[in-house]
Amino acid sequence: METVKKFKLIRDIRAEITDPQKTYDDMMHQLNSVAQKYLGMDTLHLEFSFVNRRFIFLLAIMSTFLYADVESAVLAGDVGEVAYNIAVLGIGLQGFAKFDAYVYRKESMHTLVWQISAFLNKKKMFDGLNEIVTANVAIMVLLKRFYIGLYGFVFVSMSSLGLISSLSSGERQLSFGFQFSFLDTSNWVGYLATYIYQVAGILMVVISSCCNDILIVVLYITAMGMYDCMMFDLRELSKLSQMEKSSANKRIAEERIKSVIQQHQEVLEFLELSNETFSLYFLMSLVCMTAAIAILLVALVWNRWYAGLVICFAASSQIFALSLLGTLLLVKSEELIDEVYSITWYDMDLPVQRSLKLFLLMSQHVKEISYRFGVMNMETYVQSHKMIYSFFTMLVTAQE
């Protein structure tokens, strides 16, 4: 993270930010407005009702998508089509896990979003801490732009794929293989109805995935920022130990270590609430994406369906992003422990030394990104892909 903050692009974005809290609030209101307009969802207002036309339309699109996909898998003519439709089904099921975070746990989501705003408002008052949170918000802004550009490209390419294929081949082709059996796509009415339905589905998936991925990144970058603020206070505490042993400095040192302990409790509570809110989504992401890759490999081995590699790469990238966030968060917690050890303890008063010893014990209880049955980090990523590789070698051996 520290290396990323040194990039010129990050420095340019930091120069544009005059108030990190306002920049964050504007970002959340922008995402919330898009979610309200297209998905009928809201995370900023508890009084918002999900009983609205847009949300009902979203449910209808997702439910009929699952039906059409399962039906297409049953009626598929070869292994490649079956594997493709089952893989797409897994990605769709992962999308339903978002309802657990944004609908069932709406209050928790609302609390998290406004906790971040309160944290930024508190830290921006101090020069050293303002620099830290501004750098973190700059990374959020950069990643928001990246995700918007990425998902914008995905929407344009996926929605136009069928049209481009139709124009180049002279035959009516769809962006996705699934369709309703009661719609005859060999005539223009059935083809256009199915095509519009698929484009609407792509739009819903792209918007929900983009907003969701940005929010997850914001949550865990904020947690890393909380660790950075604690380390800043510990460095200031270390400087105090080298100053004159006056009663005023002793009092400041005691207040600062108490503040650090309180901040540590706050970041643990923040991470606990974040994990509770997204744990089902993380679990479904890991299971569905890993299963999708494994199933698509069946089509690759048995039918030489190389197009499935694109979906495999996308699924692997999603697991990688979550695992990388978890690893970076773990690194921050280890940096905090190193910062405690680097303090010159022997120059401090006995009450402060006792508090530091207590904090050292507390800091060793690390809270990671959890998916209920484990944690999301690079070790999890490697293990999941080892399983996929073992499955792949078994398929190749069986075919030979």
C-alpha positions in Angstrom: 0.0 0.0 0.0 2.8 2.4 0.8 4.4 1.8 -2.6 1.0 2.5 -4.3 0.7 5.8 -2.5 4.0 7.0 -4.1 2.6 6.6 -7.6 2.3 9.9 -9.5 -1.3 9.2 -10.3 -2.1 8.9 -6.6 -0.2 12.1 -5.8 -2.2 13.9 -8.5 -5.5 12.7 -7.0 -4.3 13.6 -3.5 -3.6 17.1 -4.7 -7.2 17.4 -5.9 -8.7 16.3 -2.5 -9.2 19.3 -0.1 -11.5 17.4 2.3 -11.2 13.6 2.5 -14.5 13.2 4.2 -16.4 15.2 1.6 -14.7 13.3 -1.2 -15.7 10.0 0.4 -19.3 11.2 1.0 -19.6 12.3 -2.6 -18.4 8.9 -3.8 -20.9 7.1 -1.6 -23.8 9.4 -2.7 -22.8 8.8 -6.4 -22.8 5.0 -5.9 -26.0 5.2 -4.0 -27.7 7.3 -6.6 -26.8 4.8 -9.3 -28.0 1.9 -7.2 -31.3 3.7 -6.5 -31.9 4.6 -10.1 -31.1 1.2 -11.7 -31.4 -1.4 -8.9 -34.0 0.1 -6.5 -31.5 -0.3 -3.6 -30.2 2.2 -1.0 -27.5 1.9 1.7 -27.5 5.5 3.0 -31.1 5.7 4.3 -32.6 3.2 6.7 -36.1 4.4 5.9 -35.7 3.4 2.2 -38.2 0.6 1.2 -37.2 -2.2 -1.2 -40.8 -2.5 -2.2 -40.4 -0.5 -5.5 -40.6 -1.2 -9.2 -36.9 -1.2 -9.9 -36.0 -3.7 -7.2 -38.9 -6.0 -8.2 -37.7 -5.7 -11.8 -34.2 -6.7 -10.6 -35.6 -9.8 -8.8 -37.6 -10.7 -11.9 -34.5 -10.4 -14.1 -32.3 -12.5 -11.8 -35.0 -15.2 -11.2 -35.8 -15.6 -14.8 -32.1 -15.7 -15.7 -31.6 -18.7 -13.4 -34.6 -20.4 -15.0 -33.4 -19.8 -18.5 -29.9 -20.9 -17.7 -30.9 -24.1 -16.0 -33.3 -24.9 -18.9 -30.5 -24.2 -21.5 -28.2 -26.5 -19.6 -30.8 -29.3 -19.6 -31.5 -28.9 -23.3 -27.8 -28.4 -24.3 -26.5 -30.5 -27.1 -22.9 -31.0 -25.9 -20.6 -31.0 -22.9 -19.3 -27.5 -23.7 -22.8 -25.9 -23.6 -23.7 -27.7 -20.4 -20.5 -26.7 -18.7 -20.9 -23.1 -19.9 -24.5 -22.8 -18.6 -23.6 -24.4 -15.2 -20.7 -22.0 -14.8 -22.9 -19.0 -15.6 -25.4 -20.4 -13.1 -22.7 -20.4 -10.4 -21.9 -16.7 -11.2 -25.6 -15.9 -10.9 -25.9 -17.7 -7.5 -23.0 -15.5 -6.3 -25.1 -12.5 -7.2 -27.9 -13.6 -5.0 -25.5 -13.6 -2.0 -25.4 -9.8 -2.3 -29.0 -9.6 -1.1 -27.8 -11.0 2.2 -25.4 -8.0 2.6 -27.6 -5.2 1.1 -31.1 -6.3 2.0 -31.1 -8.7 5.0 -28.2 -6.9 6.7 -29.2 -3.4 5.6 -28.7 -1.8 9.0 -25.2 -3.2 9.3 -24.3 -1.9 5.9 -25.8 1.5 6.7 -23.7 1.6 10.0 -20.5 0.7 8.1 -20.9 3.4 5.5 -21.5 6.2 8.0 -18.8 4.9 10.4 -16.2 5.5 7.7 -17.5 9.1 7.2 -17.3 9.7 11.0 -13.7 8.2 11.0 -12.6 10.5 8.2 -14.2 13.5 9.9 -12.4 12.8 13.1 -9.0 12.3 11.6 -8.9 15.1 9.1 -8.7 17.6 12.0 -5.0 16.7 12.6 -2.3 17.4 10.1 -0.4 14.1 10.3 -3.6 12.0 10.3 -5.2 14.1 7.6 -2.3 13.2 5.3 -2.8 9.5 6.0 -6.6 9.5 5.4 -6.3 11.7 2.3 -3.8 9.2 0.8 -6.2 6.4 1.5 -9.2 8.2 0.0 -7.0 8.9 -3.1 -6.6 5.2 -3.5 -10.3 4.7 -3.1 -10.9 7.3 -5.9 -8.4 5.6 -8.2 -9.9 2.2 -7.7 -13.4 3.6 -8.2 -12.3 5.0 -11.5 -10.7 1.7 -12.4 -13.8 -0.4 -11.6 -16.1 2.0 -13.4 -13.9 1.8 -16.5 -13.5 -2.0 -16.2 -17.2 -2.7 -15.8 -18.1 -0.2 -18.4 -15.9 -2.1 -20.9 -17.4 -5.4 -19.8 -20.9 -4.0 -20.4 -20.1 -2.6 -23.8 -18.2 -5.7 -25.0 -20.7 -8.2 -23.6 -23.8 -6.4 -24.8 -22.4 -5.8 -28.3 -20.9 -9.3 -28.7 -24.0 -10.9 -30.1 -24.7 -8.0 -32.5 -21.1 -8.0 -33.8 -21.2 -11.8 -34.2 -24.5 -11.6 -36.0 -23.2 -8.9 -38.4 -20.0 -10.8 -39.2 -21.6 -14.3 -39.6 -24.9 -13.2 -41.2 -26.7 -15.3 -38.6 -28.7 -14.2 -35.5 -26.4 -14.8 -32.5 -26.8 -13.9 -28.8 -24.3 -12.6 -26.3 -25.0 -15.6 -24.0 -25.9 -19.2 -24.8 -29.0 -19.3 -22.6 -32.4 -18.4 -23.8 -36.1 -19.2 -23.2 -37.4 -22.3 -24.9 -40.7 -20.6 -25.6 -39.0 -17.8 -27.6 -38.0 -18.7 -31.1 -34.8 -16.8 -31.8 -34.8 -17.8 -35.5 -37.3 -15.0 -36.1 -36.7 -11.3 -35.4 -39.3 -10.9 -32.7 -38.0 -13.8 -30.5 -34.4 -12.8 -31.2 -34.8 -9.1 -30.3 -36.9 -9.9 -27.2 -34.1 -12.3 -26.0 -31.3 -9.9 -26.9 -33.0 -7.0 -25.0 -33.5 -9.3 -22.0 -29.9 -10.3 -22.0 -28.6 -6.7 -22.3 -30.9 -5.8 -19.3 -29.5 -8.7 -17.3 -25.9 -7.7 -18.2 -26.6 -4.1 -17.1 -28.0 -5.2 -13.7 -25.1 -7.6 -13.1 -22.5 -5.0 -14.1 -24.0 -2.2 -12.0 -24.5 -4.3 -8.9 -21.0 -5.9 -9.2 -19.3 -2.6 -9.8 -20.9 -0.8 -6.8 -20.3 -3.9 -4.6 -16.7 -4.2 -5.5 -16.0 -0.5 -4.9 -17.7 -0.6 -1.5 -15.7 -3.7 -0.4 -12.5 -2.0 -1.4 -13.5 1.1 0.5 -14.3 -0.8 3.7 -11.0 -2.7 3.9 -8.8 0.3 2.8 -10.5 2.2 5.6 -9.5 -0.5 8.0 -5.9 -0.3 6.8 -6.1 3.5 7.3 -7.2 2.9 10.9 -4.0 0.8 11.4 -2.0 3.6 9.8 -3.4 6.1 12.2 -2.6 3.9 15.2 1.0 3.5 14.0 1.2 7.3 13.6 0.1 7.8 17.2 2.6 5.2 18.4 5.5 7.0 16.6 4.4 10.2 18.3 4.4 8.4 21.6 7.9 7.2 21.0 9.0 10.8 20.4 7.4 11.8 23.7 9.6 9.3 25.5 12.7 11.2 24.3 11.4 14.6 25.5 11.7 16.2 28.9 10.0 14.2 31.7 7.5 16.9 32.6 4.1 16.2 34.1 2.4 17.6 31.0 4.3 15.2 28.7 3.5 12.3 31.0 -0.2 13.2 30.8 0.0 13.5 27.0 1.7 10.1 26.8 -1.0 8.4 29.0 -3.8 10.0 26.9 -2.1 8.9 23.6 -1.7 5.3 24.6 -5.3 5.2 25.8 -6.4 6.6 22.5 -4.4 4.0 20.6 -6.0 1.2 22.7 -9.4 2.6 22.0 -8.7 2.9 18.3 -7.6 -0.7 18.2 -10.9 -1.8 19.7 -12.7 0.3 17.1 -10.9 -1.3 14.2 -11.6 -4.8 15.5 -15.3 -3.9 15.9 -15.3 -2.4 12.4 -13.8 -5.5 10.9 -16.1 -7.8 12.8 -19.1 -5.9 11.5 -17.7 -5.9 8.0 -17.1 -9.7 8.1 -20.6 -10.4 9.5 -22.1 -8.3 6.7 -20.1 -9.8 3.8 -19.2 -13.3 5.1 -21.9 -15.1 3.0 -21.0 -13.2 -0.1 -17.3 -14.0 0.4 -18.1 -17.7 0.9 -20.3 -17.8 -2.2 -17.7 -16.0 -4.2 -15.0 -18.5 -3.3 -17.2 -21.6 -3.8 -19.0 -20.4 -6.9 -15.9 -19.0 -8.7 -13.8 -22.1 -7.8 -16.6 -24.4 -9.0 -17.1 -22.4 -12.2 -13.4 -22.7 -13.1 -13.4 -26.4 -12.4 -16.6 -27.0 -14.5 -15.3 -24.9 -17.4 -12.2 -27.0 -17.5 -14.4 -30.0 -18.3 -15.5 -28.2 -21.4 -11.9 -27.2 -22.2 -10.6 -30.8 -21.8 -13.4 -32.7 -23.4 -14.6 -30.2 -26.1 -11.6 -28.0 -26.5 -13.8 -25.0 -25.7 -11.1 -22.4 -25.3 -13.5 -19.5 -25.0 -14.2 -20.7 -21.4 -10.7 -19.6 -20.5 -11.9 -16.0 -20.5 -14.5 -16.7 -17.9 -11.9 -18.8 -15.9 -9.6 -15.8 -15.9 -12.4 -13.4 -14.7 -13.5 -15.8 -11.9 -9.9 -16.3 -10.8 -9.3 -12.5 -10.8 -12.3 -12.0 -8.5 -10.9 -14.5 -5.9 -7.5 -12.9 -6.3 -8.8 -9.4 -5.5 -10.5 -10.5 -2.3 -7.5 -12.6 -1.3 -5.1 -9.7 -2.0 -7.2 -7.4 0.2 -7.1 -9.9 3.0 -3.3 -10.3 2.8 -2.7 -6.5 2.7 -4.9 -6.2 5.8 -2.9 -8.9 7.6 0.4 -7.1 6.7 -1.0 -3.9 8.3 -1.7 -5.7 11.5 1.8 -7.2 11.5 3.3 -3.7 10.9 1.4 -2.5 13.9 3.0 -5.1 16.1 6.5 -4.2 14.7 5.7 -0.5 15.5 5.0 -1.4 19.2 8.3 -3.3 19.5 10.2 -0.3 18.0 9.1 2.0 20.8 11.8 2.8 23.5 9.8 1.4 26.4 12.4 2.0 29.1 12.2 5.8 28.9 8.5 5.8 29.7 6.6 5.9 33.0 5.5 2.7 34.5 1.7 3.2 33.8 2.5 3.9 30.1 4.7 0.8 29.9 1.9 -1.4 31.4 -0.5 0.0 28.9 1.9 -0.7 26.0 2.3 -4.3 27.2 -1.4 -4.7 27.3 -1.7 -3.2 23.8 1.0 -5.5 22.5 -1.0 -8.5 23.7 -4.2 -7.0 22.1 -2.5 -6.3 18.8 -1.6 -9.9 18.4 -5.3 -10.9 18.1 -5.6 -10.2 14.4 -9.0 -9.8 12.7 -8.9 -11.0 9.0 -11.4 -11.0 6.1 -13.6 -14.0 6.9 -15.8 -16.2 4.8 -17.4 -18.0 7.8 -15.3 -21.2 7.5 -11.9 -19.6 6.9 -10.1 -16.4 6.0 -9.6 -14.7 2.6 -5.9 -14.3 1.9 -3.3 -15.3 -0.7 -2.9 -18.7 1.0 -6.7 -19.3 0.4 -6.2 -18.3 -3.2 -3.3 -20.7 -3.7 -5.1 -23.6 -2.0 -8.3 -23.1 -4.2 -6.2 -23.1 -7.3 -4.2 -26.2 -6.2 -7.6 -28.0 -6.0 -8.5 -26.7 -9.5 -5.1 -27.9 -10.8 -5.5 -31.3 -9.2 -8.9 -31.6 -10.8 -7.5 -30.5 -14.2 -4.7 -33.1 -14.2 -7.2 -35.8 -13.2 -9.4 -34.8 -16.2 -6.4 -34.9 -18.6 -5.3 -38.3 -17.2 -8.9 -39.7 -17.6 -9.1 -38.5 -21.2 -5.8 -40.1 -22.1 
